[in-house]
Amino acid sequence: MTVVVCPTCGVDVEWKPENRFRPFCSERCKNVDLGAWATERYAIPEATPPDDQEDTETL
C-alpha cells in the first residue's frame, strides 16, 4: 500500500481508489488547497525574459 502526506495538513493518507480526495485526507483539505490557488496564494512563477528582449516583439 502506498502512503502519501496530505499537502494541506500533513496527515498520512493511503493512496487507493476508495480515497476520492487523494492526495488530500478530506474534502476540507482539498477545498483549502483549491481556495489557496483561487486567491493566488499559490502561483506558478512567470519566466522572466532576458534583458536583451523587448516586450514589444511581434510574433
Secondary structure, DSSP 8 states (H G I E B T S, - for coil): --EEE-TTT--EEE-STT-TTTTSSSHHHHHHHHHHHHTTSS--------TTS-TT---
